[in-house]
Amino acid sequence: ATVTANVGGVVRTRWLNGSGGMGGTPNRLAHFGLGKAGLATDIKVRWPDGKITKLGSAKPGAKLLSTWP
């Protein structure tokens, strides 16, 4: 999956893959450092099948959860 977020007017991207260690897949986390922005907006997840999940905005320390639709 690909996760994008607008941080201070710049679109940041994180790529999450399903590779994992023996017997399982690790947690897939996308971390966005906010710096002086203080807010990440327009957060979206693009899934491998092309579907998009819109998560909205997040303040510092927020944790958003999304599962493949």
mmCIF file of the N, C-alpha and C atoms, coordinates in Angstrom:
data_MODEL
# 
_entry.id   MODEL 
# 
loop_
_atom_site.group_PDB 
_atom_site.id 
_atom_site.type_symbol 
_atom_site.label_atom_id 
_atom_site.label_alt_id 
_atom_site.label_comp_id 
_atom_site.label_asym_id 
_atom_site.label_entity_id 
_atom_site.label_seq_id 
_atom_site.pdbx_PDB_ins_code 
_atom_site.Cartn_x 
_atom_site.Cartn_y 
_atom_site.Cartn_z 
_atom_site.occupancy 
_atom_site.B_iso_or_equiv 
_atom_site.pdbx_formal_charge 
_atom_site.auth_seq_id 
_atom_site.auth_comp_id 
_atom_site.auth_asym_id 
_atom_site.auth_atom_id 
_atom_site.pdbx_PDB_model_num 
ATOM 1   N N  . ALA A 1 1  ? 0.845   -1.174  0.000  1.00 0.00 ? 1  ALA A N  1 
ATOM 2   C CA . ALA A 1 1  ? 0.000   0.000   0.000  1.00 0.00 ? 1  ALA A CA 1 
ATOM 3   C C  . ALA A 1 1  ? 0.897   1.245   0.000  1.00 0.00 ? 1  ALA A C  1 
ATOM 4   N N  . THR A 1 2  ? 0.342   2.328   -0.488 1.00 0.00 ? 2  THR A N  1 
ATOM 5   C CA . THR A 1 2  ? 1.038   3.607   -0.485 1.00 0.00 ? 2  THR A CA 1 
ATOM 6   C C  . THR A 1 2  ? 0.225   4.574   0.357  1.00 0.00 ? 2  THR A C  1 
ATOM 7   N N  . VAL A 1 3  ? 0.882   5.260   1.284  1.00 0.00 ? 3  VAL A N  1 
ATOM 8   C CA . VAL A 1 3  ? 0.215   6.234   2.143  1.00 0.00 ? 3  VAL A CA 1 
ATOM 9   C C  . VAL A 1 3  ? 0.783   7.608   1.820  1.00 0.00 ? 3  VAL A C  1 
ATOM 10  N N  . THR A 1 4  ? -0.102  8.575   1.558  1.00 0.00 ? 4  THR A N  1 
ATOM 11  C CA . THR A 1 4  ? 0.339   9.941   1.305  1.00 0.00 ? 4  THR A CA 1 
ATOM 12  C C  . THR A 1 4  ? -0.312  10.875  2.315  1.00 0.00 ? 4  THR A C  1 
ATOM 13  N N  . ALA A 1 5  ? 0.400   11.954  2.631  1.00 0.00 ? 5  ALA A N  1 
ATOM 14  C CA . ALA A 1 5  ? -0.119  12.970  3.540  1.00 0.00 ? 5  ALA A CA 1 
ATOM 15  C C  . ALA A 1 5  ? 0.469   14.313  3.151  1.00 0.00 ? 5  ALA A C  1 
ATOM 16  N N  . ASN A 1 6  ? -0.318  15.358  3.284  1.00 0.00 ? 6  ASN A N  1 
ATOM 17  C CA . ASN A 1 6  ? 0.157   16.707  3.047  1.00 0.00 ? 6  ASN A CA 1 
ATOM 18  C C  . ASN A 1 6  ? 0.666   17.247  4.379  1.00 0.00 ? 6  ASN A C  1 
ATOM 19  N N  . VAL A 1 7  ? 1.957   17.548  4.430  1.00 0.00 ? 7  VAL A N  1 
ATOM 20  C CA . VAL A 1 7  ? 2.580   18.057  5.658  1.00 0.00 ? 7  VAL A CA 1 
ATOM 21  C C  . VAL A 1 7  ? 3.203   19.407  5.339  1.00 0.00 ? 7  VAL A C  1 
ATOM 22  N N  . GLY A 1 8  ? 2.587   20.468  5.838  1.00 0.00 ? 8  GLY A N  1 
ATOM 23  C CA . GLY A 1 8  ? 3.120   21.808  5.604  1.00 0.00 ? 8  GLY A CA 1 
ATOM 24  C C  . GLY A 1 8  ? 3.159   22.195  4.138  1.00 0.00 ? 8  GLY A C  1 
ATOM 25  N N  . GLY A 1 9  ? 2.196   21.719  3.348  1.00 0.00 ? 9  GLY A N  1 
ATOM 26  C CA . GLY A 1 9  ? 2.132   22.057  1.932  1.00 0.00 ? 9  GLY A CA 1 
ATOM 27  C C  . GLY A 1 9  ? 2.952   21.145  1.031  1.00 0.00 ? 9  GLY A C  1 
ATOM 28  N N  . VAL A 1 10 ? 3.605   20.142  1.607  1.00 0.00 ? 10 VAL A N  1 
ATOM 29  C CA . VAL A 1 10 ? 4.405   19.189  0.838  1.00 0.00 ? 10 VAL A CA 1 
ATOM 30  C C  . VAL A 1 10 ? 3.768   17.805  0.968  1.00 0.00 ? 10 VAL A C  1 
ATOM 31  N N  . VAL A 1 11 ? 3.539   17.138  -0.158 1.00 0.00 ? 11 VAL A N  1 
ATOM 32  C CA . VAL A 1 11 ? 2.966   15.794  -0.121 1.00 0.00 ? 11 VAL A CA 1 
ATOM 33  C C  . VAL A 1 11 ? 4.083   14.796  0.180  1.00 0.00 ? 11 VAL A C  1 
ATOM 34  N N  . ARG A 1 12 ? 3.929   14.071  1.261  1.00 0.00 ? 12 ARG A N  1 
ATOM 35  C CA . ARG A 1 12 ? 4.895   13.046  1.687  1.00 0.00 ? 12 ARG A CA 1 
ATOM 36  C C  . ARG A 1 12 ? 4.303   11.674  1.388  1.00 0.00 ? 12 ARG A C  1 
ATOM 37  N N  . THR A 1 13 ? 5.166   10.729  1.023  1.00 0.00 ? 13 THR A N  1 
ATOM 38  C CA . THR A 1 13 ? 4.723   9.388   0.664  1.00 0.00 ? 13 THR A CA 1 
ATOM 39  C C  . THR A 1 13 ? 5.486   8.340   1.458  1.00 0.00 ? 13 THR A C  1 
ATOM 40  N N  . ARG A 1 14 ? 4.764   7.313   1.891  1.00 0.00 ? 14 ARG A N  1 
ATOM 41  C CA . ARG A 1 14 ? 5.367   6.155   2.551  1.00 0.00 ? 14 ARG A CA 1 
ATOM 42  C C  . ARG A 1 14 ? 4.845   4.911   1.851  1.00 0.00 ? 14 ARG A C  1 
ATOM 43  N N  . TRP A 1 15 ? 5.737   3.967   1.576  1.00 0.00 ? 15 TRP A N  1 
ATOM 44  C CA . TRP A 1 15 ? 5.362   2.718   0.923  1.00 0.00 ? 15 TRP A CA 1 
ATOM 45  C C  . TRP A 1 15 ? 5.405   1.599   1.953  1.00 0.00 ? 15 TRP A C  1 
ATOM 46  N N  . LEU A 1 16 ? 4.342   0.821   2.012  1.00 0.00 ? 16 LEU A N  1 
ATOM 47  C CA . LEU A 1 16 ? 4.254   -0.292  2.941  1.00 0.00 ? 16 LEU A CA 1 
ATOM 48  C C  . LEU A 1 16 ? 4.129   -1.570  2.132  1.00 0.00 ? 16 LEU A C  1 
ATOM 49  N N  . ASN A 1 17 ? 4.962   -2.562  2.458  1.00 0.00 ? 17 ASN A N  1 
ATOM 50  C CA . ASN A 1 17 ? 4.865   -3.819  1.721  1.00 0.00 ? 17 ASN A CA 1 
ATOM 51  C C  . ASN A 1 17 ? 4.550   -4.959  2.668  1.00 0.00 ? 17 ASN A C  1 
ATOM 52  N N  . GLY A 1 18 ? 4.224   -6.088  2.102  1.00 0.00 ? 18 GLY A N  1 
ATOM 53  C CA . GLY A 1 18 ? 3.796   -7.231  2.904  1.00 0.00 ? 18 GLY A CA 1 
ATOM 54  C C  . GLY A 1 18 ? 4.904   -8.195  3.265  1.00 0.00 ? 18 GLY A C  1 
ATOM 55  N N  . SER A 1 19 ? 6.144   -7.854  2.939  1.00 0.00 ? 19 SER A N  1 
ATOM 56  C CA . SER A 1 19 ? 7.209   -8.789  3.285  1.00 0.00 ? 19 SER A CA 1 
ATOM 57  C C  . SER A 1 19 ? 7.382   -8.837  4.798  1.00 0.00 ? 19 SER A C  1 
ATOM 58  N N  . GLY A 1 20 ? 7.735   -9.995  5.285  1.00 0.00 ? 20 GLY A N  1 
ATOM 59  C CA . GLY A 1 20 ? 7.874   -10.140 6.721  1.00 0.00 ? 20 GLY A CA 1 
ATOM 60  C C  . GLY A 1 20 ? 8.840   -11.239 7.075  1.00 0.00 ? 20 GLY A C  1 
ATOM 61  N N  . GLY A 1 21 ? 9.030   -11.421 8.329  1.00 0.00 ? 21 GLY A N  1 
ATOM 62  C CA . GLY A 1 21 ? 9.934   -12.450 8.813  1.00 0.00 ? 21 GLY A CA 1 
ATOM 63  C C  . GLY A 1 21 ? 9.272   -13.814 8.816  1.00 0.00 ? 21 GLY A C  1 
ATOM 64  N N  . MET A 1 22 ? 9.930   -14.737 9.403  1.00 0.00 ? 22 MET A N  1 
ATOM 65  C CA . MET A 1 22 ? 9.448   -16.112 9.452  1.00 0.00 ? 22 MET A CA 1 
ATOM 66  C C  . MET A 1 22 ? 8.108   -16.209 10.182 1.00 0.00 ? 22 MET A C  1 
ATOM 67  N N  . GLY A 1 23 ? 7.122   -16.782 9.506  1.00 0.00 ? 23 GLY A N  1 
ATOM 68  C CA . GLY A 1 23 ? 5.851   -17.055 10.152 1.00 0.00 ? 23 GLY A CA 1 
ATOM 69  C C  . GLY A 1 23 ? 4.874   -15.901 10.234 1.00 0.00 ? 23 GLY A C  1 
ATOM 70  N N  . GLY A 1 24 ? 5.168   -14.758 9.649  1.00 0.00 ? 24 GLY A N  1 
ATOM 71  C CA . GLY A 1 24 ? 4.198   -13.685 9.745  1.00 0.00 ? 24 GLY A CA 1 
ATOM 72  C C  . GLY A 1 24 ? 4.658   -12.407 9.093  1.00 0.00 ? 24 GLY A C  1 
ATOM 73  N N  . THR A 1 25 ? 3.826   -11.398 9.200  1.00 0.00 ? 25 THR A N  1 
ATOM 74  C CA . THR A 1 25 ? 4.103   -10.088 8.631  1.00 0.00 ? 25 THR A CA 1 
ATOM 75  C C  . THR A 1 25 ? 4.138   -9.084  9.771  1.00 0.00 ? 25 THR A C  1 
ATOM 76  N N  . PRO A 1 26 ? 5.160   -8.220  9.815  1.00 0.00 ? 26 PRO A N  1 
ATOM 77  C CA . PRO A 1 26 ? 5.228   -7.234  10.879 1.00 0.00 ? 26 PRO A CA 1 
ATOM 78  C C  . PRO A 1 26 ? 4.133   -6.180  10.731 1.00 0.00 ? 26 PRO A C  1 
ATOM 79  N N  . ASN A 1 27 ? 3.923   -5.413  11.775 1.00 0.00 ? 27 ASN A N  1 
ATOM 80  C CA . ASN A 1 27 ? 2.977   -4.299  11.680 1.00 0.00 ? 27 ASN A CA 1 
ATOM 81  C C  . ASN A 1 27 ? 3.428   -3.371  10.575 1.00 0.00 ? 27 ASN A C  1 
ATOM 82  N N  . ARG A 1 28 ? 2.474   -2.882  9.833  1.00 0.00 ? 28 ARG A N  1 
ATOM 83  C CA . ARG A 1 28 ? 2.789   -1.936  8.764  1.00 0.00 ? 28 ARG A CA 1 
ATOM 84  C C  . ARG A 1 28 ? 2.422   -0.551  9.261  1.00 0.00 ? 28 ARG A C  1 
ATOM 85  N N  . LEU A 1 29 ? 3.433   0.268   9.493  1.00 0.00 ? 29 LEU A N  1 
ATOM 86  C CA . LEU A 1 29 ? 3.230   1.613   10.022 1.00 0.00 ? 29 LEU A CA 1 
ATOM 87  C C  . LEU A 1 29 ? 3.815   2.638   9.069  1.00 0.00 ? 29 LEU A C  1 
ATOM 88  N N  . ALA A 1 30 ? 3.095   3.719   8.872  1.00 0.00 ? 30 ALA A N  1 
ATOM 89  C CA . ALA A 1 30 ? 3.600   4.846   8.088  1.00 0.00 ? 30 ALA A CA 1 
ATOM 90  C C  . ALA A 1 30 ? 3.744   6.015   9.047  1.00 0.00 ? 30 ALA A C  1 
ATOM 91  N N  . HIS A 1 31 ? 4.965   6.458   9.262  1.00 0.00 ? 31 HIS A N  1 
ATOM 92  C CA . HIS A 1 31 ? 5.233   7.564   10.184 1.00 0.00 ? 31 HIS A CA 1 
ATOM 93  C C  . HIS A 1 31 ? 5.542   8.812   9.383  1.00 0.00 ? 31 HIS A C  1 
ATOM 94  N N  . PHE A 1 32 ? 4.873   9.910   9.730  1.00 0.00 ? 32 PHE A N  1 
ATOM 95  C CA . PHE A 1 32 ? 5.123   11.193  9.087  1.00 0.00 ? 32 PHE A CA 1 
ATOM 96  C C  . PHE A 1 32 ? 5.553   12.184  10.154 1.00 0.00 ? 32 PHE A C  1 
ATOM 97  N N  . GLY A 1 33 ? 6.784   12.648  10.098 1.00 0.00 ? 33 GLY A N  1 
ATOM 98  C CA . GLY A 1 33 ? 7.241   13.697  11.004 1.00 0.00 ? 33 GLY A CA 1 
ATOM 99  C C  . GLY A 1 33 ? 6.607   15.013  10.590 1.00 0.00 ? 33 GLY A C  1 
ATOM 100 N N  . LEU A 1 34 ? 6.009   15.729  11.520 1.00 0.00 ? 34 LEU A N  1 
ATOM 101 C CA . LEU A 1 34 ? 5.287   16.949  11.179 1.00 0.00 ? 34 LEU A CA 1 
ATOM 102 C C  . LEU A 1 34 ? 6.140   18.207  11.252 1.00 0.00 ? 34 LEU A C  1 
ATOM 103 N N  . GLY A 1 35 ? 7.229   18.163  12.018 1.00 0.00 ? 35 GLY A N  1 
ATOM 104 C CA . GLY A 1 35 ? 8.054   19.361  12.149 1.00 0.00 ? 35 GLY A CA 1 
ATOM 105 C C  . GLY A 1 35 ? 7.236   20.536  12.634 1.00 0.00 ? 35 GLY A C  1 
ATOM 106 N N  . LYS A 1 36 ? 7.387   21.669  11.989 1.00 0.00 ? 36 LYS A N  1 
ATOM 107 C CA . LYS A 1 36 ? 6.650   22.880  12.376 1.00 0.00 ? 36 LYS A CA 1 
ATOM 108 C C  . LYS A 1 36 ? 5.215   22.894  11.856 1.00 0.00 ? 36 LYS A C  1 
ATOM 109 N N  . ALA A 1 37 ? 4.878   21.957  10.974 1.00 0.00 ? 37 ALA A N  1 
ATOM 110 C CA . ALA A 1 37 ? 3.536   21.951  10.371 1.00 0.00 ? 37 ALA A CA 1 
ATOM 111 C C  . ALA A 1 37 ? 2.448   21.763  11.421 1.00 0.00 ? 37 ALA A C  1 
ATOM 112 N N  . GLY A 1 38 ? 2.642   20.854  12.365 1.00 0.00 ? 38 GLY A N  1 
ATOM 113 C CA . GLY A 1 38 ? 1.666   20.652  13.427 1.00 0.00 ? 38 GLY A CA 1 
ATOM 114 C C  . GLY A 1 38 ? 0.427   19.875  13.032 1.00 0.00 ? 38 GLY A C  1 
ATOM 115 N N  . LEU A 1 39 ? 0.275   19.555  11.733 1.00 0.00 ? 39 LEU A N  1 
ATOM 116 C CA . LEU A 1 39 ? -0.906  18.828  11.291 1.00 0.00 ? 39 LEU A CA 1 
ATOM 117 C C  . LEU A 1 39 ? -0.611  18.177  9.943  1.00 0.00 ? 39 LEU A C  1 
ATOM 118 N N  . ALA A 1 40 ? -1.009  16.928  9.790  1.00 0.00 ? 40 ALA A N  1 
ATOM 119 C CA . ALA A 1 40 ? -0.949  16.247  8.494  1.00 0.00 ? 40 ALA A CA 1 
ATOM 120 C C  . ALA A 1 40 ? -2.368  16.221  7.946  1.00 0.00 ? 40 ALA A C  1 
ATOM 121 N N  . THR A 1 41 ? -2.534  16.620  6.700  1.00 0.00 ? 41 THR A N  1 
ATOM 122 C CA . THR A 1 41 ? -3.871  16.676  6.102  1.00 0.00 ? 41 THR A CA 1 
ATOM 123 C C  . THR A 1 41 ? -3.929  15.801  4.857  1.00 0.00 ? 41 THR A C  1 
ATOM 124 N N  . ASP A 1 42 ? -5.133  15.592  4.369  1.00 0.00 ? 42 ASP A N  1 
ATOM 125 C CA . ASP A 1 42 ? -5.379  14.849  3.136  1.00 0.00 ? 42 ASP A CA 1 
ATOM 126 C C  . ASP A 1 42 ? -4.645  13.504  3.134  1.00 0.00 ? 42 ASP A C  1 
ATOM 127 N N  . ILE A 1 43 ? -4.759  12.765  4.225  1.00 0.00 ? 43 ILE A N  1 
ATOM 128 C CA . ILE A 1 43 ? -4.088  11.471  4.361  1.00 0.00 ? 43 ILE A CA 1 
ATOM 129 C C  . ILE A 1 43 ? -4.901  10.420  3.595  1.00 0.00 ? 43 ILE A C  1 
ATOM 130 N N  . LYS A 1 44 ? -4.191  9.693   2.708  1.00 0.00 ? 44 LYS A N  1 
ATOM 131 C CA . LYS A 1 44 ? -4.850  8.685   1.880  1.00 0.00 ? 44 LYS A CA 1 
ATOM 132 C C  . LYS A 1 44 ? -4.013  7.414   1.834  1.00 0.00 ? 44 LYS A C  1 
ATOM 133 N N  . VAL A 1 45 ? -4.717  6.281   1.729  1.00 0.00 ? 45 VAL A N  1 
ATOM 134 C CA . VAL A 1 45 ? -4.065  4.987   1.528  1.00 0.00 ? 45 VAL A CA 1 
ATOM 135 C C  . VAL A 1 45 ? -4.504  4.474   0.160  1.00 0.00 ? 45 VAL A C  1 
ATOM 136 N N  . ARG A 1 46 ? -3.536  4.169   -0.698 1.00 0.00 ? 46 ARG A N  1 
ATOM 137 C CA . ARG A 1 46 ? -3.841  3.523   -1.983 1.00 0.00 ? 46 ARG A CA 1 
ATOM 138 C C  . ARG A 1 46 ? -3.437  2.069   -1.846 1.00 0.00 ? 46 ARG A C  1 
ATOM 139 N N  . TRP A 1 47 ? -4.430  1.177   -1.951 1.00 0.00 ? 47 TRP A N  1 
ATOM 140 C CA . TRP A 1 47 ? -4.225  -0.243  -1.767 1.00 0.00 ? 47 TRP A CA 1 
ATOM 141 C C  . TRP A 1 47 ? -3.698  -0.884  -3.043 1.00 0.00 ? 47 TRP A C  1 
ATOM 142 N N  . PRO A 1 48 ? -3.112  -2.067  -2.938 1.00 0.00 ? 48 PRO A N  1 
ATOM 143 C CA . PRO A 1 48 ? -2.558  -2.735  -4.124 1.00 0.00 ? 48 PRO A CA 1 
ATOM 144 C C  . PRO A 1 48 ? -3.567  -2.942  -5.266 1.00 0.00 ? 48 PRO A C  1 
ATOM 145 N N  . ASP A 1 49 ? -4.859  -3.042  -4.944 1.00 0.00 ? 49 ASP A N  1 
ATOM 146 C CA . ASP A 1 49 ? -5.864  -3.231  -5.996 1.00 0.00 ? 49 ASP A CA 1 
ATOM 147 C C  . ASP A 1 49 ? -6.350  -1.903  -6.580 1.00 0.00 ? 49 ASP A C  1 
ATOM 148 N N  . GLY A 1 50 ? -5.762  -0.774  -6.134 1.00 0.00 ? 50 GLY A N  1 
ATOM 149 C CA . GLY A 1 50 ? -6.108  0.540   -6.665 1.00 0.00 ? 50 GLY A CA 1 
ATOM 150 C C  . GLY A 1 50 ? -7.153  1.298   -5.873 1.00 0.00 ? 50 GLY A C  1 
ATOM 151 N N  . LYS A 1 51 ? -7.824  0.646   -4.929 1.00 0.00 ? 51 LYS A N  1 
ATOM 152 C CA . LYS A 1 51 ? -8.818  1.339   -4.104 1.00 0.00 ? 51 LYS A CA 1 
ATOM 153 C C  . LYS A 1 51 ? -8.123  2.358   -3.217 1.00 0.00 ? 51 LYS A C  1 
ATOM 154 N N  . ILE A 1 52 ? -8.846  3.434   -2.876 1.00 0.00 ? 52 ILE A N  1 
ATOM 155 C CA . ILE A 1 52 ? -8.284  4.495   -2.037 1.00 0.00 ? 52 ILE A CA 1 
ATOM 156 C C  . ILE A 1 52 ? -9.153  4.670   -0.797 1.00 0.00 ? 52 ILE A C  1 
ATOM 157 N N  . THR A 1 53 ? -8.497  4.745   0.356  1.00 0.00 ? 53 THR A N  1 
ATOM 158 C CA . THR A 1 53 ? -9.168  5.041   1.613  1.00 0.00 ? 53 THR A CA 1 
ATOM 159 C C  . THR A 1 53 ? -8.696  6.417   2.070  1.00 0.00 ? 53 THR A C  1 
ATOM 160 N N  . LYS A 1 54 ? -9.637  7.344   2.279  1.00 0.00 ? 54 LYS A N  1 
ATOM 161 C CA . LYS A 1 54 ? -9.300  8.693   2.745  1.00 0.00 ? 54 LYS A CA 1 
ATOM 162 C C  . LYS A 1 54 ? -9.423  8.715   4.266  1.00 0.00 ? 54 LYS A C  1 
ATOM 163 N N  . LEU A 1 55 ? -8.352  9.147   4.926  1.00 0.00 ? 55 LEU A N  1 
ATOM 164 C CA . LEU A 1 55 ? -8.327  9.165   6.390  1.00 0.00 ? 55 LEU A CA 1 
ATOM 165 C C  . LEU A 1 55 ? -8.444  10.569  6.971  1.00 0.00 ? 55 LEU A C  1 
ATOM 166 N N  . GLY A 1 56 ? -8.369  11.601  6.152  1.00 0.00 ? 56 GLY A N  1 
ATOM 167 C CA . GLY A 1 56 ? -8.538  12.968  6.641  1.00 0.00 ? 56 GLY A CA 1 
ATOM 168 C C  . GLY A 1 56 ? -7.268  13.577  7.176  1.00 0.00 ? 56 GLY A C  1 
ATOM 169 N N  . SER A 1 57 ? -7.319  14.114  8.405  1.00 0.00 ? 57 SER A N  1 
ATOM 170 C CA . SER A 1 57 ? -6.193  14.828  9.017  1.00 0.00 ? 57 SER A CA 1 
ATOM 171 C C  . SER A 1 57 ? -5.773  14.168  10.320 1.00 0.00 ? 57 SER A C  1 
ATOM 172 N N  . ALA A 1 58 ? -4.552  14.518  10.767 1.00 0.00 ? 58 ALA A N  1 
ATOM 173 C CA . ALA A 1 58 ? -4.061  13.978  12.039 1.00 0.00 ? 58 ALA A CA 1 
ATOM 174 C C  . ALA A 1 58 ? -3.153  14.990  12.720 1.00 0.00 ? 58 ALA A C  1 
ATOM 175 N N  . LYS A 1 59 ? -3.336  15.123  14.024 1.00 0.00 ? 59 LYS A N  1 
ATOM 176 C CA . LYS A 1 59 ? -2.492  15.982  14.859 1.00 0.00 ? 59 LYS A CA 1 
ATOM 177 C C  . LYS A 1 59 ? -1.285  15.186  15.337 1.00 0.00 ? 59 LYS A C  1 
ATOM 178 N N  . PRO A 1 60 ? -0.288  15.862  15.916 1.00 0.00 ? 60 PRO A N  1 
ATOM 179 C CA . PRO A 1 60 ? 0.876   15.140  16.445 1.00 0.00 ? 60 PRO A CA 1 
ATOM 180 C C  . PRO A 1 60 ? 0.461   14.051  17.432 1.00 0.00 ? 60 PRO A C  1 
ATOM 181 N N  . GLY A 1 61 ? 1.084   12.890  17.305 1.00 0.00 ? 61 GLY A N  1 
ATOM 182 C CA . GLY A 1 61 ? 0.816   11.778  18.210 1.00 0.00 ? 61 GLY A CA 1 
ATOM 183 C C  . GLY A 1 61 ? -0.395  10.943  17.849 1.00 0.00 ? 61 GLY A C  1 
ATOM 184 N N  . ALA A 1 62 ? -1.133  11.368  16.822 1.00 0.00 ? 62 ALA A N  1 
ATOM 185 C CA . ALA A 1 62 ? -2.339  10.623  16.435 1.00 0.00 ? 62 ALA A CA 1 
ATOM 186 C C  . ALA A 1 62 ? -1.959  9.305   15.787 1.00 0.00 ? 62 ALA A C  1 
ATOM 187 N N  . LYS A 1 63 ? -2.831  8.324   15.971 1.00 0.00 ? 63 LYS A N  1 
ATOM 188 C CA . LYS A 1 63 ? -2.679  7.026   15.326 1.00 0.00 ? 63 LYS A CA 1 
ATOM 189 C C  . LYS A 1 63 ? -3.966  6.732   14.576 1.00 0.00 ? 63 LYS A C  1 
ATOM 190 N N  . LEU A 1 64 ? -3.845  6.549   13.277 1.00 0.00 ? 64 LEU A N  1 
ATOM 191 C CA . LEU A 1 64 ? -4.988  6.236   12.447 1.00 0.00 ? 64 LEU A CA 1 
ATOM 192 C C  . LEU A 1 64 ? -4.872  4.795   11.995 1.00 0.00 ? 64 LEU A C  1 
ATOM 193 N N  . LEU A 1 65 ? -5.970  4.087   11.974 1.00 0.00 ? 65 LEU A N  1 
ATOM 194 C CA . LEU A 1 65 ? -5.984  2.687   11.581 1.00 0.00 ? 65 LEU A CA 1 
ATOM 195 C C  . LEU A 1 65 ? -6.848  2.521   10.342 1.00 0.00 ? 65 LEU A C  1 
ATOM 196 N N  . SER A 1 66 ? -6.321  1.768   9.385  1.00 0.00 ? 66 SER A N  1 
ATOM 197 C CA . SER A 1 66 ? -7.091  1.472   8.184  1.00 0.00 ? 66 SER A CA 1 
ATOM 198 C C  . SER A 1 66 ? -6.831  0.024   7.789  1.00 0.00 ? 66 SER A C  1 
ATOM 199 N N  . THR A 1 67 ? -7.879  -0.636  7.313  1.00 0.00 ? 67 THR A N  1 
ATOM 200 C CA . THR A 1 67 ? -7.727  -2.003  6.829  1.00 0.00 ? 67 THR A CA 1 
ATOM 201 C C  . THR A 1 67 ? -8.148  -2.050  5.369  1.00 0.00 ? 67 THR A C  1 
ATOM 202 N N  . TRP A 1 68 ? -7.587  -2.994  4.655  1.00 0.00 ? 68 TRP A N  1 
ATOM 203 C CA . TRP A 1 68 ? -7.861  -3.147  3.233  1.00 0.00 ? 68 TRP A CA 1 
ATOM 204 C C  . TRP A 1 68 ? -9.339  -3.425  3.043  1.00 0.00 ? 68 TRP A C  1 
ATOM 205 N N  . PRO A 1 69 ? -10.012 -2.583  2.249  1.00 0.00 ? 69 PRO A N  1 
ATOM 206 C CA . PRO A 1 69 ? -11.467 -2.762  2.055  1.00 0.00 ? 69 PRO A CA 1 
ATOM 207 C C  . PRO A 1 69 ? -11.788 -4.018  1.281  1.00 0.00 ? 69 PRO A C  1 
# 
